[in-house]
Amino acid sequence: MQFWKEHEKLRVALIAAFFLLGMMLVIAGWRMTGSLPGLGIMLAGLALLLAALYLYNKPFTDPRPKKKKR
């Protein structure tokens, strides 16, 4: 999809927001060592960091369908 290649400023802003919020959640959850809500907060932060990585890599994916091997 060409959307992320055409809207680079939006992609960079989302990456920065997801990264900063994800790091804040990971650090906040880390401070709550030994409690289950802290683990949940850290997992939410990890999900945001993975979303930032996904948005970073999205413009470089190959849009062509893969051929079947015989």
Secondary structure per residue as TSV (DSSP state, phi and psi in degrees):
chain	resnum	aa	ss	phi	psi
A	1	M	-	360.0	136.9
A	2	Q	-	-87.3	-3.8
A	3	F	H	-57.4	-46.7
A	4	W	H	-73.3	-24.6
A	5	K	H	-74.6	-33.6
A	6	E	H	-80.5	-28.1
A	7	H	-	-113.1	67.0
A	8	E	H	-69.0	-37.4
A	9	K	H	-64.6	-39.9
A	10	L	H	-64.0	-42.9
A	11	R	H	-62.9	-44.3
A	12	V	H	-65.9	-39.6
A	13	A	H	-65.1	-42.0
A	14	L	H	-66.6	-40.3
A	15	I	H	-60.9	-46.6
A	16	A	H	-63.7	-42.5
A	17	A	H	-65.6	-45.7
A	18	F	H	-63.6	-40.0
A	19	F	H	-64.8	-49.3
A	20	L	H	-64.9	-44.8
A	21	L	H	-65.9	-39.3
A	22	G	H	-63.8	-42.9
A	23	M	H	-65.3	-39.5
A	24	M	H	-63.3	-41.3
A	25	L	H	-68.1	-39.2
A	26	V	H	-63.4	-44.5
A	27	I	H	-67.4	-40.7
A	28	A	H	-64.2	-40.6
A	29	G	H	-69.5	-33.2
A	30	W	H	-66.2	-33.5
A	31	R	H	-69.4	-19.1
A	32	M	T	-96.7	47.0
A	33	T	T	-59.5	133.1
A	34	G	T	92.8	-0.6
A	35	S	-	-119.1	146.4
A	36	L	H	-66.7	-38.8
A	37	P	H	-61.1	-31.5
A	38	G	H	-63.4	-38.9
A	39	L	H	-64.9	-41.8
A	40	G	H	-63.0	-39.3
A	41	I	H	-66.1	-41.4
A	42	M	H	-65.5	-38.0
A	43	L	H	-67.0	-36.9
A	44	A	H	-64.7	-39.8
A	45	G	H	-64.4	-39.6
A	46	L	H	-64.0	-39.2
A	47	A	H	-62.4	-39.6
A	48	L	H	-68.1	-37.5
A	49	L	H	-65.6	-38.8
A	50	L	H	-68.1	-34.3
A	51	A	H	-65.5	-38.6
A	52	A	H	-64.1	-41.5
A	53	L	H	-65.6	-38.9
A	54	Y	H	-62.2	-45.1
A	55	L	H	-65.5	-34.3
A	56	Y	H	-64.2	-40.9
A	57	N	H	-86.5	-14.7
A	58	K	G	-57.6	-42.0
A	59	P	G	-67.0	-16.5
A	60	F	G	-96.2	2.6
A	61	T	S	-75.6	152.5
A	62	D	-	-86.4	118.9
A	63	P	-	-76.6	-12.6
A	64	R	S	-75.4	141.7
A	65	P	-	-71.0	145.9
A	66	K	-	-77.8	143.7
A	67	K	-	-80.8	147.8
A	68	K	-	-77.0	139.4
A	69	K	-	-85.8	141.7
A	70	R	-	-103.9	360.0
